[in-house]
């Protein structure tokens, strides 16, 4: 009898233990960090004559989007990628993208922002031109650099890592426009909170070059960024492209491509060792 009672007691305790374990709410496993991308490229401008349009920002934007969609670039799925080119990239549309789409990333996520367009300085400061901007009325139709800075700073409060690539120094194509204020205003983002890598396509008073000699038709800056992230920037050959390696490669490569007429500058506080591309994963084929 004692042996039978002992067995019954053990079985009863086992059932109770199983019930208790089933009722315990285990903490949810942490979600995998995600990669997001907002890619803006404006080649055509509704209120500019066609001879002042740019050639390759749209092409740059679409190829950069292809790269971040590849496993090497982060494998960004369609719902975490927003590409805006030409007619889509109005001032209202860009503001909507920052205020809604870029509210989705979380504190462990990485966000890539590429902005390629004209950048101009007006009486009230520097501006980025969108598709529907009017150079005679920048204050009411373009996006002030101060506002762009505020929007990126707001994103830094939410996302863990932000990579901001700004190619907005084409203003010399428009007679009488200066680029000093444009470059300085964008670089001011380096003072924003959060971990950020910023790359500006050129220094103050310089312009950004574009042409068929850069990969068959790109801006020199974006072409260098794409090649760097695809593997050419892996200077220590460890199979990854880090933030520091990308800075070193792009600043030297663009200067070489343009015979030192264009010299990118970096800003922000991202750790040099932060990994941006895993070269063990497939990327995309780049032009020549």
N, C-alpha and C positions, 0 to 999 in steps of 0.2 A: 504493500500500500504506500509506503513512504516513497519508493522509487517512482510509482505512478503519479503521486501528488507532485513530486519534484518536477517531473516532465511537464505536467499540466501548467505548473507555475511558470516554468521557463518559457513555454509556448505563449502563455498569456502576456508575459513581460515583453516578448519579442513583438507581439502584435501591437501592444501599446507604444513601444518605441518606434515602430514603423509609422504609426498614426501621428506621433509627435513630429517626426521628421517631415512627414508629408505636409503638416500644417505650418511648418516654419517657412517664412518668406525669405528666400535667399536673395542677396543683393544682385541686381541685374549686372550682367557682364558689360564692361565698358564698350561702347560702340567704337568700331574701327574709324580712325581718322579718315576724312574724305578730302578730295581735291576738287576745287571749283575754279571756274574761269569766266571772266568777263572780257571779251575781246572786241575792241572798237577800231575800225579802220575806215577813214573817210577819204576817198579819192576825188569824188565829185561834189560840187557845192552849188546849191540852187541859185544863189545870188552872186556868184563869181563867174566871169567869162571863162570859157573852157580852157583858154591858154594859161590860166592861173590854177587850174585843177592839178592835183597830184597824180602820179602814175601808178604807184604801187601799194598804198596803204591797204586797199581792199585785198590784194593778193597776199600781203604780209599777214593780215588778220586771219584769212582763211587757212593759210599754211600753219600759222601758230596754233589755231584751233585743232587742226589735224594732229599736230604734235602732242598737245595735252590730252587728246583722246587716245593716243597710243599708250601701251603699257609702260613704255620708257618715260613718257611725259606725265604719268599719273593715272592713266586710264579713266579720264573724266567721262562719265556717262552723259547722255544727251540732256537729262534733267538737271545736271549740274554745270551746264555750259550755255552761255549766251553770247552769240556772235551778232554784232550790229555793224552793217556796212552801208555807206551812202544813204539812201532814202530812209533806211531804218534808224540811222544814227542822228536823229533830230535832238535839239536841246531837251525837249520834253521827254523823249525816249531814253536818253542817257540818264537823266535825273530819275526816271522811273526805274531803270535798271539798278541804280545804286540804292534807292529807297525800298525796293521790294525784293528783287532777285538776290542782292547781296546781304539781305537780312537773314538768309537761310543758313549760311555756314556757322559752325560752332567753334568753341574755344580750342578744340584739338585739330581743326581743319586748316588746310593751306589754300590760299586764294591767289590766283594769278590774274593780274589786270594788265592788259596791253591796250594802250591808247595811241593811235597813229593818225595824225591830222595836221592841219595848219595851227600854229600858235602865234598870236599877235599881241602887241602891246598897244593899249588905247590910253586915253586921257585919264581914265580912272583905274588903270592897272593892266594886268596881263589877262589874256583870255585864250581859251581853246575853241577853235571853230568847229561847229557841227554842220550837218548837211544844210540846215536852214538858217545859218548865221548870216548876218548882214554886216559887212565891214564898216558901213556908215552908221551903224547902230549897234555896236558891240555890247553895250551895257544891257540891252533888252533882248538880244537874240543869240549871243554866244554864252559860253559857260565861264564865269570868272575863275581864275586860278585859285583864288581864295575859297571859292565854293568847292572846287574839285579837291582842294586840300582838306576841307572840312569833311567831305564825303569819304575820302580815303581814311582819315583819322577815325571817323565813326566806325568804319569797317575794322580797323585795328583793335577796337574795343571788344569786338565779337570773335574774330578769327584768331587762331594761334599764330599763323604765319601769313604774311602778305608779300607777294612779289609784284612790284609795280614797275612796269616798263613803259617809259614815256618817250615817244618819238614825235614831238610837237615843235620842232625847230626848223620848219620849212619856210618861215615867214619872209625870208629875203626875196622870195619869188614875187612878193607883193610890194610894189615900189613904196619907199618911205617908211616901211615898218621896221621896228627894232626887235631883236630877240633877247636882249639883256634881261629884261623884266620877266620874260617867259621862263627862261632857264632858271633864274633865281627863285621864282615863285614855286616851281615844281620841286626844286631841291630842298625847299623849306619843309617839305614833308618829312625830312629826316629827323625833325624834332618831335614828330608825333609819337604817342605812346604805343606800346606793343612791339612785337618783333617783325621787322620789315627789311626787305632788300629792295632798294630803289635804284634803277639805272636810268639816267637821263641820256638821250641820244647824243647830245653835244654840250659844250660849255657855252657860257654867255658870249654873245657876238659871233658865234659860229652857226652854221646851218647844217641840216642833215642832207646827205647825198642819197640819191636813188638812181637806179638805172639797170639796163640789161646786163651790165658787167658783174652785177652781184647776184649770182645764182640764176641767171637767165631773166631776172626782172624782180628786184626787191629793193627795199631800203637797205643801205649798208649796215645800219644798226640791227634791224630785225634779222637780216641774213646772218650776221655774226652771232646773235643770240641763239638762233636755231642750230647753227653748226656747233656752238659751244655746248648746248644742252644735249645735242645728239652724240657727243662724245669727244669732240676736239678739245674741250676745256679740261678733260680729266688728266691734269698734268702729272699727278703722282701715280697714275695707272692703277688705282685701287678698285676700279669698276663703278665708281660713282662720280657724278659732277656735283661739287659742293658750291655753296654760295660764294665763298672766297675764290674758288677756281673760276667760276663764271665771270666774276668781276675782273679778275686778272686777264682772262682770255679776251673778253669783249673790249676792254679799254685798249689793249695792245693791238688787237686784230683790226678794229675799225680805224685806228690811227694809221695802220699799215695800208689798209684798203684804200684810204682816201689821201694818202701821202701827207698825213698829219694835218689835214685841213679840218677834220672832224674828230673830236676827242671826247668820248663819253665820260660821264662822271657818275660816281655811285654815292648813295646816301642811305641812311637807315642804320639799324642796330642789330641786324640778323647775325648770328654767330657764323664765322667763316666756315665752320665744319658742317653746317646744316646741309643735308643731302637734298638735292633738287631733282636728280635724274638717276635711275638705276640702269646701268648699261648692260646688265645681264638680261634685260627684257627687250623685246622688239620695239623699234621706233618707226620712223617713216623714211622714205627715200626722198632726199633733197635734190634740187636741181644742181646744175654745174655752174 
